[in-house]
């Protein structure tokens, strides 16, 4: 078992003021700087209802923490989400992260990951590259930072050839990850489970997720 304190990673935040595109309510939100700094393009921040106001919406944040725009949405989600989004004005477009995030398949995978989170058994989900670069996350901040650090360490030790990763926190919450090749690029899927979920059941959820992604590719 891995102690939760050992998994805790300190992370700096940047304050940004967001404005709801529907009711114009303003609020100061703290955004993890590491996620913004990792992105080669814009970072989409999905803001659930109750965070700023009664509306759910998305903001698009550039690498200078400037909001480039907002979008009203017609789907529901319960956690703040971060993922890299395409921007035609940005010249840095090399690498597997950008290649995937610019495809419709990436949006379909995000919808699938979002659909798995039920706040009862599955508390969050994510998609990372093998170096810990966040492509999509609805994970709680502390869990997200811990996973980034774990992938970074595994990359440094050249352990990314491993197929799966299971972590159990001190409070019995579980993190299950499965490395997967998507369009000839290697990534890691992550599901974050409540205390009541056994690792065996978590593995079944993860296998089911992989099968559904394979269907999306076809």
C-alpha positions in Angstrom: 0.0 0.0 0.0 1.3 3.5 -0.8 0.9 6.1 1.8 -1.2 9.1 0.6 1.3 11.5 2.1 4.0 9.9 -0.1 1.8 10.5 -3.1 1.2 14.2 -2.3 2.9 16.6 -4.7 3.1 20.3 -4.1 1.8 22.2 -7.0 1.6 25.9 -7.7 -1.6 27.5 -8.9 -2.3 30.6 -11.0 -5.4 32.7 -10.2 -7.5 33.5 -13.3 -10.8 35.4 -13.4 -13.4 33.5 -15.3 -16.7 34.9 -16.5 -19.8 32.8 -17.2 -20.8 33.3 -20.9 -24.5 33.0 -19.9 -25.0 35.1 -16.8 -21.7 37.0 -16.8 -20.9 36.0 -13.2 -17.2 36.4 -12.4 -15.1 34.3 -10.1 -11.4 33.9 -9.3 -10.3 30.3 -9.9 -7.0 28.6 -9.1 -5.6 26.7 -12.1 -2.6 24.3 -11.8 0.4 25.9 -13.5 1.9 22.6 -14.5 -1.1 21.7 -16.7 -0.9 25.0 -18.5 2.9 24.8 -18.8 2.7 21.3 -20.3 0.3 22.3 -23.0 1.7 23.2 -26.4 -1.6 24.9 -27.4 -4.6 26.1 -25.5 -5.9 24.3 -22.4 -9.6 23.7 -22.2 -11.0 24.1 -18.7 -14.5 22.7 -18.2 -16.2 24.4 -15.3 -19.1 22.5 -13.7 -22.3 24.2 -12.4 -21.9 25.4 -8.8 -18.2 26.4 -9.3 -18.8 29.9 -10.6 -22.6 30.0 -10.9 -25.5 27.7 -11.8 -24.2 27.2 -15.4 -21.6 24.8 -16.8 -19.2 26.2 -19.4 -15.7 26.0 -20.8 -12.9 28.5 -20.9 -9.8 28.3 -23.2 -6.6 29.3 -21.4 -3.3 30.0 -23.2 0.2 29.5 -21.9 0.2 33.1 -20.5 -2.9 32.3 -18.4 -5.0 34.6 -20.6 -8.5 33.4 -21.4 -8.9 33.3 -25.2 -12.6 32.6 -25.1 -15.6 30.8 -23.6 -18.1 28.2 -24.8 -21.6 27.3 -23.6 -22.1 23.6 -23.4 -25.0 21.2 -23.6 -23.7 18.3 -21.6 -23.3 17.7 -17.8 -20.2 16.9 -15.8 -19.5 17.0 -12.1 -15.8 17.8 -11.9 -13.5 20.5 -13.3 -11.8 19.1 -16.3 -8.6 20.0 -18.1 -7.5 19.0 -21.6 -5.4 20.2 -24.4 -7.3 21.8 -27.3 -6.2 22.6 -30.8 -5.4 26.2 -31.8 -4.6 26.9 -35.4 -2.7 30.1 -34.5 -0.1 28.2 -32.5 2.9 27.0 -34.5 4.1 24.3 -32.1 2.2 21.3 -33.5 4.7 18.5 -33.3 4.5 15.4 -31.1 2.0 12.7 -30.4 0.1 14.8 -27.9 -0.9 17.4 -30.5 -1.4 14.7 -33.1 -4.0 13.0 -31.0 -5.7 16.1 -29.5 -6.4 17.5 -33.0 -8.4 14.4 -34.0 -12.1 13.6 -33.5 -11.1 10.4 -31.8 -9.7 12.5 -28.9 -13.0 14.1 -28.4 -14.8 10.8 -28.5 -12.4 9.4 -25.9 -13.0 12.4 -23.6 -16.7 11.8 -23.8 -16.2 8.1 -22.9 -13.9 8.9 -20.0 -16.4 11.5 -18.7 -19.2 9.0 -18.9 -17.4 6.6 -16.6 -17.3 9.1 -13.6 -20.4 8.5 -11.4 -19.1 10.0 -8.1 -20.0 6.8 -6.3 -17.5 4.2 -7.5 -15.5 6.1 -10.1 -14.4 9.5 -8.8 -12.4 10.7 -11.8 -10.6 9.7 -15.0 -7.7 10.8 -17.1 -5.6 10.3 -20.2 -1.8 10.9 -20.0 1.2 10.3 -22.2 3.9 8.1 -20.8 5.9 11.1 -19.5 3.0 12.3 -17.3 1.7 14.9 -19.8 -2.0 15.5 -19.1 -4.2 15.1 -22.2 -7.4 15.0 -20.2 -8.3 14.9 -16.5 -11.3 15.1 -14.3 -9.2 13.9 -11.3 -9.1 15.7 -8.0 -6.0 18.0 -7.8 -4.0 16.0 -5.2 -4.6 12.7 -7.1 -3.8 14.4 -10.4 -0.5 15.7 -9.2 0.4 12.4 -7.6 -0.2 10.5 -10.9 1.8 13.1 -12.9 4.7 12.5 -10.5 4.3 8.7 -10.7 4.4 8.7 -14.5 7.4 11.1 -14.5 9.3 8.8 -12.2 8.4 5.7 -14.2 9.5 7.5 -17.4 12.9 8.4 -15.8 13.4 4.8 -14.7 12.2 3.6 -18.2 9.3 1.6 -16.7 6.8 2.8 -19.3 6.9 -0.7 -20.9 4.8 -1.9 -18.0 1.2 -2.6 -19.1 -0.7 -1.7 -15.9 -0.3 0.2 -12.7 -2.3 -0.2 -9.4 -2.0 2.2 -6.5 -3.9 1.9 -3.2 -4.0 5.0 -1.0 -4.0 5.1 2.8 -7.7 5.9 2.8 -8.4 2.8 0.6 -9.1 4.8 -2.6 -7.5 3.2 -5.6 -5.8 4.4 -8.8 -5.8 2.0 -11.7 -3.9 2.7 -15.0 -3.6 0.8 -18.3 -1.0 1.7 -20.9 -2.6 1.6 -24.4 -1.5 2.3 -27.9 -3.9 4.7 -29.7 -3.2 5.4 -33.4 0.4 4.0 -32.9 1.0 6.4 -30.0 1.4 5.1 -26.4 -0.7 6.6 -23.6 -2.0 5.8 -20.1 -5.6 5.6 -19.1 -6.4 6.3 -15.5 -9.5 5.6 -13.4 -9.8 6.8 -9.8 -11.9 4.6 -7.5 -13.7 5.1 -4.2 -12.8 3.1 -1.0 -15.6 0.6 -1.6 -14.2 -0.6 -5.0 -11.9 -3.6 -4.9 -8.8 -3.6 -7.1 -10.3 -6.6 -9.0 -13.4 -4.7 -9.9 -11.3 -1.7 -10.8 -9.4 -3.8 -13.2 -12.7 -5.0 -14.8 -13.8 -1.3 -15.3 -10.4 -0.5 -16.9 -10.6 -3.5 -19.2 -14.1 -2.5 -20.3 -12.8 1.1 -21.0 -10.0 -0.2 -23.2 -12.4 -2.4 -25.2 -14.7 0.6 -25.8 -11.7 2.8 -27.0 -10.8 0.0 -29.4 -14.3 0.2 -30.8 -13.9 4.0 -31.2 -10.8 3.5 -33.3 -12.5 1.2 -35.8 
